[in-house]
Amino acid sequence: MAFDPYSSASPPAAPTTGTVFFDRKELSAILSVYGRMVAGGHWKDYGIDASREAASFCVFRRASEAPLYRIEKRPALARKQGAWAVIAHGGLVLKRGHELAQVLKVFDRARFEVVK
C-alpha cells in the first residue's frame, strides 16, 4: 500500500538500516575545508557516500577522475585507531584520529601541496 501525502495519516517510519552518516557539525567542518580548497583552486567537485560501515566524503580535482582524498568516518574503529581518517588517492592513510578537527588539520599544513 502506497503512502498518500494528502491523507491525515502520518507517513510510515523510515527503516532503521544502521547507515553511518555525518551529523550537521561534522559536515559543516568538512565543507569548510572543502570551500577553502575550492577557493584556492585545488579541488573542483565532491561526492558523499554512506554505508553500514562508513561514511565517506570524497574530493576530486575533476569529476571524471578518481577521488584525490577521502575523509572517512568509521565508528567501528572509534575505540582503536579513531573513527576519522584522511585517505589519499592510492589508499595511503595520511591522518587517523579520534577527533575530526585534528584529522582535518592535515590540509592546513604549510608543506601540504596538491600535486597537479
N, CA, C and O atoms as CSV, one atom per row, in Angstrom:
chain,resi,resn,atom,element,x,y,z
A,1,MET,N,N,0.839,-1.177,0.000
A,1,MET,CA,C,0.000,0.000,0.000
A,1,MET,C,C,0.882,1.237,0.000
A,1,MET,O,O,1.770,1.358,0.844
A,2,ALA,N,N,0.659,2.145,-0.917
A,2,ALA,CA,C,1.458,3.362,-1.027
A,2,ALA,C,C,0.971,4.421,-0.052
A,2,ALA,O,O,-0.209,4.455,0.300
A,3,PHE,N,N,1.862,5.270,0.377
A,3,PHE,CA,C,1.526,6.352,1.288
A,3,PHE,C,C,0.911,7.512,0.508
A,3,PHE,O,O,1.472,7.954,-0.495
A,4,ASP,N,N,-0.226,7.999,0.960
A,4,ASP,CA,C,-0.907,9.125,0.336
A,4,ASP,C,C,-0.523,10.395,1.089
A,4,ASP,O,O,-0.923,10.553,2.243
A,5,PRO,N,N,0.242,11.312,0.476
A,5,PRO,CA,C,0.687,12.519,1.176
A,5,PRO,C,C,-0.460,13.472,1.512
A,5,PRO,O,O,-0.280,14.379,2.325
A,6,TYR,N,N,-1.637,13.286,0.903
A,6,TYR,CA,C,-2.761,14.178,1.150
A,6,TYR,C,C,-3.691,13.671,2.249
A,6,TYR,O,O,-4.654,14.347,2.611
A,7,SER,N,N,-3.410,12.496,2.773
A,7,SER,CA,C,-4.252,11.970,3.840
A,7,SER,C,C,-3.778,12.500,5.189
A,7,SER,O,O,-2.693,13.072,5.290
A,8,SER,N,N,-4.582,12.312,6.209
A,8,SER,CA,C,-4.222,12.803,7.541
A,8,SER,C,C,-3.358,11.814,8.313
A,8,SER,O,O,-2.888,12.117,9.410
A,9,ALA,N,N,-3.155,10.653,7.750
A,9,ALA,CA,C,-2.327,9.649,8.420
A,9,ALA,C,C,-0.862,10.065,8.388
A,9,ALA,O,O,-0.422,10.740,7.458
A,10,SER,N,N,-0.121,9.664,9.392
A,10,SER,CA,C,1.300,10.003,9.433
A,10,SER,C,C,2.062,9.119,8.449
A,10,SER,O,O,1.644,7.996,8.168
A,11,PRO,N,N,3.189,9.630,7.922
A,11,PRO,CA,C,3.965,8.832,6.973
A,11,PRO,C,C,4.590,7.634,7.668
A,11,PRO,O,O,4.810,7.655,8.879
A,12,PRO,N,N,4.872,6.603,6.910
A,12,PRO,CA,C,5.493,5.426,7.517
A,12,PRO,C,C,6.882,5.769,8.040
A,12,PRO,O,O,7.572,6.623,7.484
A,13,ALA,N,N,7.278,5.103,9.102
A,13,ALA,CA,C,8.588,5.350,9.687
A,13,ALA,C,C,9.670,4.869,8.731
A,13,ALA,O,O,9.506,3.877,8.021
A,14,ALA,N,N,10.777,5.595,8.733
A,14,ALA,CA,C,11.902,5.205,7.895
A,14,ALA,C,C,12.526,3.932,8.461
A,14,ALA,O,O,12.639,3.786,9.678
A,15,PRO,N,N,12.925,3.028,7.605
A,15,PRO,CA,C,13.535,1.804,8.108
A,15,PRO,C,C,14.876,2.103,8.765
A,15,PRO,O,O,15.642,2.932,8.274
A,16,THR,N,N,15.153,1.440,9.853
A,16,THR,CA,C,16.420,1.637,10.544
A,16,THR,C,C,17.433,0.672,9.963
A,16,THR,O,O,17.428,-0.518,10.277
A,17,THR,N,N,18.293,1.191,9.119
A,17,THR,CA,C,19.280,0.353,8.454
A,17,THR,C,C,20.630,0.418,9.144
A,17,THR,O,O,21.512,-0.386,8.843
A,18,GLY,N,N,20.809,1.350,10.056
A,18,GLY,CA,C,22.096,1.463,10.709
A,18,GLY,C,C,23.140,2.109,9.830
A,18,GLY,O,O,24.331,1.860,10.019
A,19,THR,N,N,22.743,2.923,8.882
A,19,THR,CA,C,23.670,3.579,7.979
A,19,THR,C,C,24.457,4.647,8.725
A,19,THR,O,O,23.895,5.431,9.490
A,20,VAL,N,N,25.748,4.665,8.494
A,20,VAL,CA,C,26.629,5.667,9.088
A,20,VAL,C,C,26.593,6.902,8.204
A,20,VAL,O,O,26.709,6.804,6.982
A,21,PHE,N,N,26.429,8.075,8.830
A,21,PHE,CA,C,26.474,9.320,8.073
A,21,PHE,C,C,27.051,10.417,8.947
A,21,PHE,O,O,27.239,10.229,10.149
A,22,PHE,N,N,27.330,11.557,8.345
A,22,PHE,CA,C,27.875,12.698,9.067
A,22,PHE,C,C,26.742,13.475,9.717
A,22,PHE,O,O,25.668,13.611,9.130
A,23,ASP,N,N,26.968,13.986,10.924
A,23,ASP,CA,C,25.978,14.883,11.501
A,23,ASP,C,C,26.253,16.298,10.992
A,23,ASP,O,O,27.228,16.530,10.277
A,24,ARG,N,N,25.407,17.219,11.359
A,24,ARG,CA,C,25.492,18.585,10.827
A,24,ARG,C,C,26.815,19.267,11.164
A,24,ARG,O,O,27.398,19.941,10.315
A,25,LYS,N,N,27.287,19.098,12.380
A,25,LYS,CA,C,28.541,19.728,12.823
A,25,LYS,C,C,29.736,19.157,12.056
A,25,LYS,O,O,30.621,19.903,11.639
A,26,GLU,N,N,29.761,17.847,11.873
A,26,GLU,CA,C,30.845,17.203,11.142
A,26,GLU,C,C,30.852,17.640,9.679
A,26,GLU,O,O,31.903,17.965,9.129
A,27,LEU,N,N,29.699,17.646,9.065
A,27,LEU,CA,C,29.601,18.035,7.662
A,27,LEU,C,C,29.984,19.502,7.478
A,27,LEU,O,O,30.596,19.863,6.473
A,28,SER,N,N,29.629,20.337,8.435
A,28,SER,CA,C,30.000,21.745,8.371
A,28,SER,C,C,31.520,21.920,8.400
A,28,SER,O,O,32.065,22.724,7.645
A,29,ALA,N,N,32.202,21.174,9.266
A,29,ALA,CA,C,33.660,21.254,9.353
A,29,ALA,C,C,34.317,20.772,8.061
A,29,ALA,O,O,35.275,21.379,7.583
A,30,ILE,N,N,33.803,19.690,7.502
A,30,ILE,CA,C,34.357,19.154,6.257
A,30,ILE,C,C,34.118,20.126,5.102
A,30,ILE,O,O,35.018,20.365,4.298
A,31,LEU,N,N,32.912,20.686,5.015
A,31,LEU,CA,C,32.609,21.629,3.932
A,31,LEU,C,C,33.392,22.930,4.066
A,31,LEU,O,O,33.651,23.600,3.066
A,32,SER,N,N,33.768,23.292,5.275
A,32,SER,CA,C,34.610,24.468,5.477
A,32,SER,C,C,35.989,24.267,4.835
A,32,SER,O,O,36.497,25.149,4.142
A,33,VAL,N,N,36.574,23.109,5.075
A,33,VAL,CA,C,37.866,22.786,4.454
A,33,VAL,C,C,37.696,22.689,2.940
A,33,VAL,O,O,38.528,23.194,2.186
A,34,TYR,N,N,36.622,22.044,2.497
A,34,TYR,CA,C,36.367,21.904,1.068
A,34,TYR,C,C,36.246,23.277,0.399
A,34,TYR,O,O,36.821,23.498,-0.666
A,35,GLY,N,N,35.505,24.192,1.015
A,35,GLY,CA,C,35.337,25.529,0.454
A,35,GLY,C,C,36.649,26.280,0.339
A,35,GLY,O,O,36.884,26.990,-0.639
A,36,ARG,N,N,37.507,26.123,1.345
A,36,ARG,CA,C,38.815,26.780,1.320
A,36,ARG,C,C,39.677,26.230,0.181
A,36,ARG,O,O,40.370,26.985,-0.502
A,37,MET,N,N,39.631,24.933,-0.015
A,37,MET,CA,C,40.432,24.321,-1.078
A,37,MET,C,C,39.868,24.633,-2.470
A,37,MET,O,O,40.632,24.764,-3.426
A,38,VAL,N,N,38.567,24.751,-2.592
A,38,VAL,CA,C,37.965,25.158,-3.865
A,38,VAL,C,C,38.355,26.596,-4.180
A,38,VAL,O,O,38.695,26.919,-5.318
A,39,ALA,N,N,38.304,27.458,-3.168
A,39,ALA,CA,C,38.691,28.860,-3.372
A,39,ALA,C,C,40.156,28.970,-3.781
A,39,ALA,O,O,40.529,29.888,-4.511
A,40,GLY,N,N,40.980,28.049,-3.320
A,40,GLY,CA,C,42.392,28.037,-3.697
A,40,GLY,C,C,42.645,27.395,-5.049
A,40,GLY,O,O,43.779,27.401,-5.529
A,41,GLY,N,N,41.615,26.841,-5.671
A,41,GLY,CA,C,41.739,26.237,-6.985
A,41,GLY,C,C,42.268,24.815,-6.977
A,41,GLY,O,O,42.652,24.300,-8.027
A,42,HIS,N,N,42.300,24.163,-5.812
A,42,HIS,CA,C,42.848,22.818,-5.719
A,42,HIS,C,C,41.812,21.735,-5.978
A,42,HIS,O,O,42.120,20.727,-6.614
A,43,TRP,N,N,40.609,21.924,-5.502
A,43,TRP,CA,C,39.550,20.924,-5.628
A,43,TRP,C,C,38.404,21.501,-6.443
A,43,TRP,O,O,38.171,22.709,-6.424
A,44,LYS,N,N,37.690,20.643,-7.157
A,44,LYS,CA,C,36.605,21.113,-8.014
A,44,LYS,C,C,35.257,20.462,-7.717
A,44,LYS,O,O,34.218,21.066,-7.981
A,45,ASP,N,N,35.248,19.242,-7.173
A,45,ASP,CA,C,34.000,18.513,-7.015
A,45,ASP,C,C,34.096,17.616,-5.792
A,45,ASP,O,O,35.188,17.349,-5.290
A,46,TYR,N,N,32.945,17.153,-5.316
A,46,TYR,CA,C,32.932,16.224,-4.192
A,46,TYR,C,C,31.803,15.225,-4.339
A,46,TYR,O,O,30.875,15.416,-5.125
A,47,GLY,N,N,31.903,14.161,-3.570
A,47,GLY,CA,C,30.863,13.147,-3.527
A,47,GLY,C,C,30.751,12.610,-2.118
A,47,GLY,O,O,31.742,12.541,-1.391
A,48,ILE,N,N,29.551,12.231,-1.731
A,48,ILE,CA,C,29.312,11.699,-0.395
A,48,ILE,C,C,28.734,10.302,-0.535
A,48,ILE,O,O,27.848,10.058,-1.354
A,49,ASP,N,N,29.252,9.387,0.280
A,49,ASP,CA,C,28.785,8.006,0.266
A,49,ASP,C,C,28.522,7.573,1.698
A,49,ASP,O,O,29.273,7.930,2.605
A,50,ALA,N,N,27.471,6.813,1.903
A,50,ALA,CA,C,27.143,6.293,3.233
A,50,ALA,C,C,26.829,4.811,3.111
A,50,ALA,O,O,26.142,4.380,2.186
A,51,SER,N,N,27.342,4.044,4.058
A,51,SER,CA,C,27.066,2.612,4.089
A,51,SER,C,C,26.915,2.176,5.544
A,51,SER,O,O,26.928,3.009,6.450
A,52,ARG,N,N,26.775,0.902,5.759
A,52,ARG,CA,C,26.637,0.388,7.129
A,52,ARG,C,C,27.937,0.540,7.916
A,52,ARG,O,O,27.899,0.720,9.133
A,53,GLU,N,N,29.083,0.471,7.245
A,53,GLU,CA,C,30.369,0.511,7.923
A,53,GLU,C,C,30.982,1.901,8.015
A,53,GLU,O,O,31.649,2.219,9.000
A,54,ALA,N,N,30.762,2.737,6.997
A,54,ALA,CA,C,31.472,4.013,6.943
A,54,ALA,C,C,30.700,5.050,6.137
A,54,ALA,O,O,29.854,4.729,5.302
A,55,ALA,N,N,31.029,6.304,6.425
A,55,ALA,CA,C,30.567,7.433,5.618
A,55,ALA,C,C,31.817,8.063,5.008
A,55,ALA,O,O,32.822,8.240,5.697
A,56,SER,N,N,31.760,8.399,3.727
A,56,SER,CA,C,32.922,8.950,3.032
A,56,SER,C,C,32.563,10.258,2.349
A,56,SER,O,O,31.499,10.397,1.745
A,57,PHE,N,N,33.479,11.216,2.460
A,57,PHE,CA,C,33.388,12.465,1.728
A,57,PHE,C,C,34.595,12.466,0.800
A,57,PHE,O,O,35.728,12.593,1.264
A,58,CYS,N,N,34.372,12.325,-0.498
A,58,CYS,CA,C,35.448,12.236,-1.484
A,58,CYS,C,C,35.597,13.564,-2.208
A,58,CYS,O,O,34.605,14.188,-2.586
A,59,VAL,N,N,36.846,13.998,-2.402
A,59,VAL,CA,C,37.094,15.237,-3.132
A,59,VAL,C,C,37.834,14.916,-4.425
A,59,VAL,O,O,38.684,14.026,-4.472
A,60,PHE,N,N,37.490,15.662,-5.472
A,60,PHE,CA,C,38.017,15.420,-6.801
A,60,PHE,C,C,38.639,16.684,-7.375
A,60,PHE,O,O,38.210,17.796,-7.069
A,61,ARG,N,N,39.645,16.499,-8.202
A,61,ARG,CA,C,40.182,17.612,-8.990
A,61,ARG,C,C,39.249,17.866,-10.165
A,61,ARG,O,O,38.942,19.013,-10.490
A,62,ARG,N,N,38.802,16.786,-10.798
A,62,ARG,CA,C,37.801,16.835,-11.860
A,62,ARG,C,C,36.799,15.726,-11.593
A,62,ARG,O,O,37.149,14.690,-11.027
A,63,ALA,N,N,35.579,15.935,-11.990
A,63,ALA,CA,C,34.523,14.952,-11.710
A,63,ALA,C,C,34.772,13.623,-12.411
A,63,ALA,O,O,34.279,12.591,-11.957
A,64,SER,N,N,35.520,13.623,-13.498
A,64,SER,CA,C,35.735,12.400,-14.259
A,64,SER,C,C,36.891,11.557,-13.734
A,64,SER,O,O,37.153,10.482,-14.273
A,65,GLU,N,N,37.586,12.012,-12.703
A,65,GLU,CA,C,38.740,11.293,-12.173
A,65,GLU,C,C,38.382,10.537,-10.898
A,65,GLU,O,O,37.278,10.660,-10.367
A,66,ALA,N,N,39.334,9.764,-10.430
A,66,ALA,CA,C,39.209,9.105,-9.130
A,66,ALA,C,C,39.389,10.161,-8.040
A,66,ALA,O,O,40.025,11.186,-8.287
A,67,PRO,N,N,38.850,9.940,-6.847
A,67,PRO,CA,C,38.983,10.956,-5.797
A,67,PRO,C,C,40.434,11.170,-5.370
A,67,PRO,O,O,41.212,10.222,-5.258
A,68,LEU,N,N,40.783,12.443,-5.132
A,68,LEU,CA,C,42.111,12.765,-4.611
A,68,LEU,C,C,42.237,12.322,-3.160
A,68,LEU,O,O,43.236,11.721,-2.764
A,69,TYR,N,N,41.208,12.629,-2.372
A,69,TYR,CA,C,41.200,12.305,-0.945
A,69,TYR,C,C,39.823,11.818,-0.533
A,69,TYR,O,O,38.808,12.200,-1.117
A,70,ARG,N,N,39.808,10.964,0.487
A,70,ARG,CA,C,38.564,10.531,1.118
A,70,ARG,C,C,38.660,10.860,2.594
A,70,ARG,O,O,39.641,10.520,3.254
A,71,ILE,N,N,37.658,11.510,3.097
A,71,ILE,CA,C,37.546,11.754,4.532
A,71,ILE,C,C,36.510,10.752,5.017
A,71,ILE,O,O,35.339,10.833,4.647
A,72,GLU,N,N,36.944,9.806,5.845
A,72,GLU,CA,C,36.076,8.703,6.245
A,72,GLU,C,C,35.757,8.735,7.728
A,72,GLU,O,O,36.583,9.111,8.559
A,73,LYS,N,N,34.542,8.330,8.030
A,73,LYS,CA,C,34.091,8.144,9.404
A,73,LYS,C,C,33.728,6.677,9.553
A,73,LYS,O,O,32.789,6.200,8.916
A,74,ARG,N,N,34.471,5.953,10.398
A,74,ARG,CA,C,34.226,4.530,10.662
A,74,ARG,C,C,34.048,4.340,12.159
A,74,ARG,O,O,35.033,4.176,12.879
A,75,PRO,N,N,32.809,4.359,12.643
A,75,PRO,CA,C,32.569,4.229,14.084
A,75,PRO,C,C,33.104,2.942,14.699
A,75,PRO,O,O,33.388,2.916,15.897
A,76,ALA,N,N,33.251,1.884,13.925
A,76,ALA,CA,C,33.766,0.629,14.467
A,76,ALA,C,C,35.205,0.771,14.956
A,76,ALA,O,O,35.638,0.005,15.817
A,77,LEU,N,N,35.951,1.737,14.422
A,77,LEU,CA,C,37.343,1.952,14.827
A,77,LEU,C,C,37.489,3.040,15.881
A,77,LEU,O,O,38.614,3.415,16.210
A,78,ALA,N,N,36.397,3.557,16.418
A,78,ALA,CA,C,36.436,4.692,17.336
A,78,ALA,C,C,37.280,4.418,18.576
A,78,ALA,O,O,37.990,5.312,19.036
A,79,ARG,N,N,37.224,3.223,19.122
A,79,ARG,CA,C,37.981,2.919,20.336
A,79,ARG,C,C,39.400,2.456,20.051
A,79,ARG,O,O,40.238,2.449,20.952
A,80,LYS,N,N,39.677,2.076,18.836
A,80,LYS,CA,C,41.008,1.569,18.487
A,80,LYS,C,C,41.875,2.682,17.920
A,80,LYS,O,O,42.624,3.323,18.657
A,81,GLN,N,N,41.779,2.914,16.622
A,81,GLN,CA,C,42.622,3.870,15.927
A,81,GLN,C,C,41.981,5.242,15.803
A,81,GLN,O,O,42.667,6.221,15.509
A,82,GLY,N,N,40.706,5.323,16.018
A,82,GLY,CA,C,39.963,6.562,15.825
A,82,GLY,C,C,39.007,6.409,14.664
A,82,GLY,O,O,39.310,5.741,13.676
A,83,ALA,N,N,37.863,7.027,14.791
A,83,ALA,CA,C,36.817,6.869,13.790
A,83,ALA,C,C,37.098,7.637,12.502
A,83,ALA,O,O,36.502,7.334,11.468
A,84,TRP,N,N,37.993,8.625,12.541
A,84,TRP,CA,C,38.215,9.517,11.399
A,84,TRP,C,C,39.516,9.205,10.687
A,84,TRP,O,O,40.509,8.845,11.320
A,85,ALA,N,N,39.509,9.344,9.363
A,85,ALA,CA,C,40.724,9.136,8.578
A,85,ALA,C,C,40.665,9.978,7.311
A,85,ALA,O,O,39.598,10.194,6.736
A,86,VAL,N,N,41.838,10.449,6.890
A,86,VAL,CA,C,42.001,11.088,5.581
A,86,VAL,C,C,42.864,10.142,4.772
A,86,VAL,O,O,43.989,9.823,5.157
A,87,ILE,N,N,42.326,9.696,3.646
A,87,ILE,CA,C,42.984,8.695,2.820
A,87,ILE,C,C,43.278,9.295,1.451
A,87,ILE,O,O,42.390,9.857,0.809
A,88,ALA,N,N,44.524,9.176,1.009
A,88,ALA,CA,C,44.943,9.713,-0.286
A,88,ALA,C,C,44.514,8.796,-1.420
A,88,ALA,O,O,43.967,7.717,-1.191
A,89,HIS,N,N,44.768,9.235,-2.636
A,89,HIS,CA,C,44.339,8.554,-3.851
A,89,HIS,C,C,44.745,7.080,-3.889
A,89,HIS,O,O,43.917,6.241,-4.240
A,90,GLY,N,N,45.943,6.745,-3.553
A,90,GLY,CA,C,46.425,5.377,-3.641
A,90,GLY,C,C,46.072,4.503,-2.455
A,90,GLY,O,O,46.490,3.346,-2.404
A,91,GLY,N,N,45.313,5.022,-1.497
A,91,GLY,CA,C,44.950,4.251,-0.319
A,91,GLY,C,C,45.824,4.541,0.885
A,91,GLY,O,O,45.635,3.938,1.941
A,92,LEU,N,N,46.774,5.449,0.750
A,92,LEU,CA,C,47.657,5.825,1.847
A,92,LEU,C,C,46.881,6.632,2.887
A,92,LEU,O,O,46.258,7.640,2.555
A,93,VAL,N,N,46.918,6.192,4.133
A,93,VAL,CA,C,46.244,6.917,5.206
A,93,VAL,C,C,47.155,8.066,5.641
A,93,VAL,O,O,48.225,7.839,6.206
A,94,LEU,N,N,46.722,9.296,5.374
A,94,LEU,CA,C,47.525,10.466,5.722
A,94,LEU,C,C,47.407,10.817,7.194
A,94,LEU,O,O,48.381,11.234,7.820
A,95,LYS,N,N,46.214,10.649,7.743
A,95,LYS,CA,C,45.982,11.004,9.144
A,95,LYS,C,C,44.793,10.209,9.637
A,95,LYS,O,O,43.800,10.051,8.927
A,96,ARG,N,N,44.898,9.705,10.865
A,96,ARG,CA,C,43.808,8.977,11.503
A,96,ARG,C,C,43.715,9.470,12.928
A,96,ARG,O,O,44.738,9.734,13.561
A,97,GLY,N,N,42.505,9.597,13.443
A,97,GLY,CA,C,42.360,10.066,14.805
A,97,GLY,C,C,40.950,9.954,15.336
A,97,GLY,O,O,40.025,9.514,14.654
A,98,HIS,N,N,40.822,10.379,16.605
A,98,HIS,CA,C,39.543,10.300,17.301
A,98,HIS,C,C,38.692,11.552,17.103
A,98,HIS,O,O,37.476,11.506,17.286
A,99,GLU,N,N,39.319,12.673,16.729
A,99,GLU,CA,C,38.591,13.937,16.559
A,99,GLU,C,C,38.733,14.449,15.132
A,99,GLU,O,O,39.828,14.474,14.571
A,100,LEU,N,N,37.614,14.853,14.560
A,100,LEU,CA,C,37.592,15.322,13.175
A,100,LEU,C,C,38.470,16.554,12.977
A,100,LEU,O,O,39.197,16.637,11.986
A,101,ALA,N,N,38.417,17.499,13.889
A,101,ALA,CA,C,39.191,18.734,13.739
A,101,ALA,C,C,40.684,18.451,13.629
A,101,ALA,O,O,41.384,19.086,12.839
A,102,GLN,N,N,41.170,17.502,14.417
A,102,GLN,CA,C,42.591,17.151,14.365
A,102,GLN,C,C,42.951,16.461,13.052
A,102,GLN,O,O,44.027,16.696,12.501
A,103,VAL,N,N,42.066,15.621,12.556
A,103,VAL,CA,C,42.324,14.900,11.312
A,103,VAL,C,C,42.319,15.869,10.130
A,103,VAL,O,O,43.122,15.721,9.208
A,104,LEU,N,N,41.430,16.850,10.148
A,104,LEU,CA,C,41.345,17.805,9.039
A,104,LEU,C,C,42.530,18.758,8.993
A,104,LEU,O,O,42.728,19.442,7.989
A,105,LYS,N,N,43.313,18.816,10.050
A,105,LYS,CA,C,44.499,19.688,10.058
A,105,LYS,C,C,45.554,19.239,9.061
A,105,LYS,O,O,46.488,19.987,8.772
A,106,VAL,N,N,45.421,18.039,8.536
A,106,VAL,CA,C,46.354,17.579,7.511
A,106,VAL,C,C,46.299,18.503,6.292
A,106,VAL,O,O,47.285,18.613,5.564
A,107,PHE,N,N,45.177,19.162,6.061
A,107,PHE,CA,C,45.044,20.077,4.925
A,107,PHE,C,C,45.506,21.495,5.263
A,107,PHE,O,O,45.570,22.344,4.373
A,108,ASP,N,N,45.827,21.766,6.523
A,108,ASP,CA,C,46.280,23.093,6.934
A,108,ASP,C,C,47.793,23.254,6.887
A,108,ASP,O,O,48.300,24.373,6.959
A,109,ARG,N,N,48.502,22.168,6.771
A,109,ARG,CA,C,49.952,22.214,6.827
A,109,ARG,C,C,50.533,23.048,5.714
A,109,ARG,O,O,50.051,23.021,4.582
A,110,ALA,N,N,51.581,23.794,6.045
A,110,ALA,CA,C,52.268,24.613,5.037
A,110,ALA,C,C,52.941,23.721,3.993
A,110,ALA,O,O,53.079,24.122,2.837
A,111,ARG,N,N,53.355,22.532,4.380
A,111,ARG,CA,C,54.011,21.638,3.438
A,111,ARG,C,C,53.030,20.901,2.536
A,111,ARG,O,O,53.430,20.268,1.559
A,112,PHE,N,N,51.721,20.986,2.873
A,112,PHE,CA,C,50.724,20.330,2.040
A,112,PHE,C,C,50.590,21.055,0.727
A,112,PHE,O,O,50.314,22.254,0.689
A,113,GLU,N,N,50.785,20.334,-0.336
A,113,GLU,CA,C,50.655,20.933,-1.659
A,113,GLU,C,C,49.998,19.915,-2.571
A,113,GLU,O,O,50.393,18.749,-2.589
A,114,VAL,N,N,49.021,20.336,-3.310
A,114,VAL,CA,C,48.332,19.445,-4.228
A,114,VAL,C,C,49.192,19.270,-5.469
A,114,VAL,O,O,49.583,20.245,-6.111
A,115,VAL,N,N,49.479,18.023,-5.797
A,115,VAL,CA,C,50.280,17.717,-6.989
A,115,VAL,C,C,49.382,17.783,-8.197
A,115,VAL,O,O,48.330,17.145,-8.229
A,116,LYS,N,N,49.778,18.541,-9.181
A,116,LYS,CA,C,48.968,18.706,-10.393
A,116,LYS,C,C,49.474,17.884,-11.527
A,116,LYS,O,O,48.899,17.914,-12.615
